[in-house]
Amino acid sequence: MSRARKLGTWAGVLGPLGLVLVVVALASVWTGYHGTTVTSDSMSPTYKRGQRLVYERTDGGGVRRGDVVLYQAPGRYGFDAPVMQRVIAVGGDHVVCCTGEGDDERITVNGRPLSEPYVADGVSDGLHHPYDVKVPKGRLFLLGDHRVNSRDSRFFADDHGGTVPVSAVQGRVTYDRSGLVLLGLAAAAGVLLALTGLGLGIAAVAVRKQVVVPPPPPWAVRM
């Protein structure tokens, strides 16, 4: 196989492969992650107003207790923008407020006091309005971290005990950037492969255009 043909073959492999890798990586970032800005104090001090966050898109099926999620409930809040709150209990859990008093006040989930170091001023409830909820399957019980300044599941007891369907969840706030880093590296590798393929293609064309002048025969050389 000639040099030009070899270069052309490698160009035809690396160039398209690089482009596919770039497209797949960028599409994965677009469909898998999104950014948002905190617009209220209901999740302070964990997340403050004006703070920029990254959340991974999810349908809610993999949400766990303690996750901070964004969900839509326009029927409750009168707007379509996502609401950010923390998952306290999932389907099948039993949530009760509260045991203890003052600094010892605790929400219980399935009979166990919930440790919540993230709540503002150490206040687990703050409304002094007890509730006892058995979370239906496929639904979530959510609270803000600033319990005295959050309009959450506690305020909608007449609607499935204040719970929301997992299908309302749009994403989960994440600190894990490993997925984004890997996708960024994949995109960078794709760009490198595409450029390499382009370079090889140009080289193949240049080689084909080279004019090879054969040496003169011996008898043509004058003594």
N, C-alpha and C positions, 0 to 999 in steps of 0.2 A: 504494500500500500504506500502510495506517495506521501510525502510530507504534507502537501496541501490537503489531501484527502483526510489524513489523520487529524489535522487541525480543524477541518470542517466538521468532522464527526464529533469531536469533543465539544466544539461550539454548539452543535445541535443538541447535545445532551445537557451541558451545564447551563446554558442560557435559559431554556424553558424550565428546567428544574428550579433554578433560582427564582424565576418569576412566580412559579407556583408556590414556593415556600414563603415568599413575601406576601402574596395574596392571602394564603391560609393563615399566617401569623396575624396579619392586620385584621382579618375578619374575626379571628378568635378573640382578639382584644376588644373589638367593637361589640361583639355579641356577648362576651363573658364578663366585661367590667364596665363600670360607669362611674362618673364623679358626681358629687352633690355638695351643696353648701348648707350647713346647719342654720335654720331660720328661726329657731326659738330657744328658750332656756329650759325646756322640759327634760333635756337629757344632761344638763349640767350637774356636777362639774366634769363628767366624763367627756362630753362634747359641748363646746361652747358656741354661742351664736357667732356666725361668720366663719366658722372653721370649715376647711375643705376636707372632704372625706372620699375615699374610694370604696365602692361596694361591688361585690360580685353578684351577678345576676343569678337568681335561683327561683324555682317555682314554689319554694316553701316546703317541699317534701323532705329535704335534708336538714331542716332547721332544728336546732337543739335548745334546751334550756340555757339561758344566759346569753344567747346570741342577740345582737342588736340588728334589727331588721327594718326595712322600709316597706310600707304597705299602703294600699289605697283603700279608703273607706269614705267615699264621697257622701254616702247616705248619712253618715254620722257628723262629718265635719263641714259639709257644704262646699268642699272644693276637691279638685282632682289631684292636687299635688300630693306626693307621698308623705306619709307620717312616719317618723322614726321613733321606735320604742324598743324596750328590751323584752325578750320572751321569758316569762316567769314560769309558765307551765304549758305542756303540750297535751294533745288528746289523751284522755284517760286519767290525767292527774287531778288531784283534789287540792284546791288552794283555799286556805283559811287565813283571815286576818282578824285579830293578831294575838299572839301570846306575849306575855310580859308587858312591862310598862316603861316609859321613858327610854333610856338608852338600851334597855333590854327588850324592847319591843321587836318582835320578829314575825314575818309571814311564814306560814308553814306550807310545805308542799308534800303531800302524801304523809302527813304527820311529822315531818322533820323540819325544824326551824331552818330557815334559809339564811345563809351567810351572805351579806350584801355590802361589801366594803366600798362599793361604787356609789351608794346613795348619798345625796347631798346632806351634809350635817349629821350623818348617821341616822336619819329619820326613815324608818321603813314604811310608814303609812302617812301620818300627819293629818289625815282627814277625820280621824276618830269615828269612822263609819264602818263597822265590821261587815265582812262579806264571807260567804261560804260557797265556793263554786266547784262543781264537778265539770271539768273541761270536756266537751263532746269530742268524739273522734273527728279528726280532720280540722280541728280548730286550735287556736292559740290564745292564751291569756297574756296580755302585755301591759307593762307599766313603764312610765318614764323614770329616770334616775332621780329627778328632782320631784319627789313625791308630793310636796305641797304646791307644786306649780306645773302639774301635768294632767291633762284631760285624757285619761286612758281608759282601760277596761273597767275601772271602778265606777265610771259615770254612765255605763250603758248596761246595767244589770238586767233590764227587760229584754235585751237582745242577746239571747243565748249566754246569759251570765256575763255579758261584756266581752266575750271572746270574738275573734275574727277568723274567717276561714283561711286555711293555708294558701288557697288560691289567690288571696289578696296580696300575698307577699311578692315584692318585685326584686328584692336583693338583700344581701347580708353584708354589713360593714365588716371589712377585713383589714388586718394589719399585715397579713402574709402577702408579701410582694413576690414570692418565688415564681408564681405562675406568670406574672407580668414580666419578670426578668427573663424567664425562659423564652417567652414569646418574643421579647425584644431581641434576644440573641438569635432566635430563629430568623427573624426579619433581617437582621444584620448579615447573617450567613447567606440568606437568599440574595441580598443585594450584591454581596461579594461574588457569589456564583454567577449571577446574571452579568456582572461586569467582566468577569473572567471569560465567560462564554462570548461576550461581545468582542473582547480583545482577541480571542482565538479566531473568531470569524473574520475580523479585519486582517489578521495575519495570514489566514488561509487565502483570502483574496489577493493579498500582496504577493504571496508565493506563486500563485497561479500566473500572475502578470509578469513575473520575472522572465526575461529573455535570456536563455542560456546559449552562449556563443561557443560552438565547439572549437577546439584548437585546430589550426591548419594542418593538413597532412604533411608528413616529412618531406615528400618530394616538392612541396610548394615552397619550402624554405630555401632561399638563395644563399649560396656560399660566397 
